[in-house]
Amino acid sequence: MSGLGTAFGSGAMTNSIHELDEMGPKDAIFAIGTNTTECHPIIGLKMFKAKERGTKLVVADPRKTDMALHADVWLRLKPGTDVALLNGISNVILTEGLADEAFIAKRTENFEAFKAVAMKFTPEYTANITHVSAEKIQQAARIIAKADNTASYYTMGITQHTTGVDNVLSVTNLAMLTGNMGRSKTGVNPLRGQNNVQGACDMGALPNVYTGYQSVTNPDVKAKFEKAWNAQLSDKVGLTIPSILNAIAKDEVKMLYVFGENPMRSDPDINHVEHCLKHLDCLIVQDIFLTETAEIADVVLPGVSYAEKDGTFTSTDRTVQRIRKAIEPIGNSLPDWQILRDIMNAMGYPANYNSSEDVFDEMRSLTASYAGISYKRLEESRITWPCPNENHPGTPILHVGKFSRGLGKFSPIEYREPAELPDKEYPLMLTTGRVVAHYHTGSMTRRSWGLNGVEPEGFLEINPTDAKNLNIEDGDEISASTRRGSLITKAQVTTRVPEGLTFITFHFTESPGNILTNSAGDPVTETPELKVCSVKIKKLDFSDFGCQKRKIFRKKSMRKDA
């Protein structure tokens, strides 16, 4: 969000996912750092259907995903070299005269500073950094620049780096360089991690903003919310998740209220997370299942699933939709807003909400981008914010004619290496991600018999060459170790990963991938570098445990491996 805000003035997806249905032979899709078919399967399906209609597909990903297999050009970059790759693509566009000079002149600023950096990244120079051939860099650049419309998509493969903001700014540079902003089938489109992440952020579930991204440091905003809530509010920016954990370790935070999150599996360096959470005077967890985090909590508050509550979800493209309760809450569980209301009342603050609609109406009265969205209107159809009044139809495309900040801002971005690279002790690189059958820490999906049948247990992908060097065969039990911790899992020998790279998920309690990952963060957002660290892999020798050596065969997943 920070990178998009710097470049455009707004940190949200610029276009609608439904525009993919309109793409054809004159259009192109650029997908970087997104395993779309596994992490966002409906959107991935729309991309594949666009490809069938002739839309060109350029994919940048270190792994041989389904997206990569279907691409017209697959850029198999070395993890952590996204800035170099994007600068290299921009270099080709500049040197071959493919830039949209009219758009740049009319709608952007700081172009010359960006150009000075990009011109250093010749295809040959970029190839040495990224391990992508100069020819493929040139092919990708020509497709992106020559298409009538090119839409860019990215996910955590771009943001979960120590250079996450730089990566996003580099994507925005490319979109502005080619004039692919402010119209249908273009834009810069971050795909959010699950169905209501966008809505949670819109509601101010961030350390620096109230609802609608209104800054906590703005005195006018502060005064508005103080009047509405009849309370004195702080004007200081709050802590990010990494900063919260560090503050706990320093005894600066004594109590933590974890709401629908499972940091004991989702955060990097789980050993550090566990140490911090157990150091608290009080840990409160509100969730629908007894997650690994809830198991160590002092108080557990039973929330409800999507099927047991009324409200709204805001999708990745800013579209607000009504959700309706299908069944009554089970047992002693309550909708989240009711739990929070009851806590507020118990602490002496009169929270007079009687329905989710009451909460929504208060929010939209304080939030310009949601002001025109009501439950009544949502009964008729979905609405995409910003929607400033009840006569407004909503805004599927942002930055039409003018950016939110006025002029779009180019950023000169130099390439920086990841925080941790392979060395003699930890000679391989590790990246993490998801598989189609499971979401995040598996607190819901691993309770599904059908989904567990598709992907029943954890694994680590390793290239055949690396596996041979380590005397590892497919299905062998192995140990994976980093400077943070170790785990035991099963090897999946596959060409999905290139030589030198391994891949692990974080869905499985039995092999929690985030015990290995690095908490080093982006200097702006503090987002941890979950996508790159160094690792040591070793085949387990069961003779060390006084038992017969055995071979473990894992059930083959339904994912393709070519």
Summary of the structure (lengths in Angstrom):
residues: 562
radius of gyration: 24.0
end to end distance: 35.0
largest distance: 75.1
contacts: 1916
relative contact order: 0.13
helix: 36%
strand: 17%
